[in-house]
């Protein structure tokens, strides 16, 4: 395969760079996959390809952080420890909200108290690293309601940064 590529393909294509957003062919294939699997009208121009989740998270947090350094991003504990590094390097403050101890679901009373006018996003990690918990449909609907209400209260959107590296895992026939 390597010999065929070297002898038959354009050297610039082999050794060159794609656009910063990623090749249109890859983004189109991913958008079509999202449409087919989830019924969501994903568009190639809404996708941005990175080399790994860490780069995508860092880009997302930097895009959300204000230059004045008072932006807040919320993580639900327990959480992947690198979130703190990524958020702080982006110039934001990581606020931690403890989960409900018996179920590891989101404690919405604590989350509502933690959200301020400086809150830019809530990190959603499901299945969660390290607990393994999968957020229920009820939890996700309640999160949407809280963020909609708080976004209206503060006059700006509060985003969900969804980190889903384990979403394709299945256990006992249940797909997450």
HELIX and SHEET records of a PDB file:
HELIX    1   1 UNK A    2  UNK A    8  1                                   7    
HELIX    2   2 UNK A   11  UNK A   15  1                                   5    
HELIX    3   3 UNK A   24  UNK A   38  1                                  15    
HELIX    4   4 UNK A   44  UNK A   46  5                                   3    
HELIX    5   5 UNK A   53  UNK A   64  1                                  12    
HELIX    6   6 UNK A   82  UNK A   89  1                                   8    
HELIX    7   7 UNK A  108  UNK A  114  1                                   7    
HELIX    8   8 UNK A  137  UNK A  154  1                                  18    
SHEET    1   A 4 UNK A  93  UNK A  98  0                                        
SHEET    2   A 4 UNK A  72  UNK A  77  1                                        
SHEET    3   A 4 UNK A 119  UNK A 125  1                                        
SHEET    4   A 4 UNK A 159  UNK A 163  1                                        
SHEET    1   B 2 UNK A 170  UNK A 171  0                                        
SHEET    2   B 2 UNK A 174  UNK A 175 -1                                        
END                                                                             
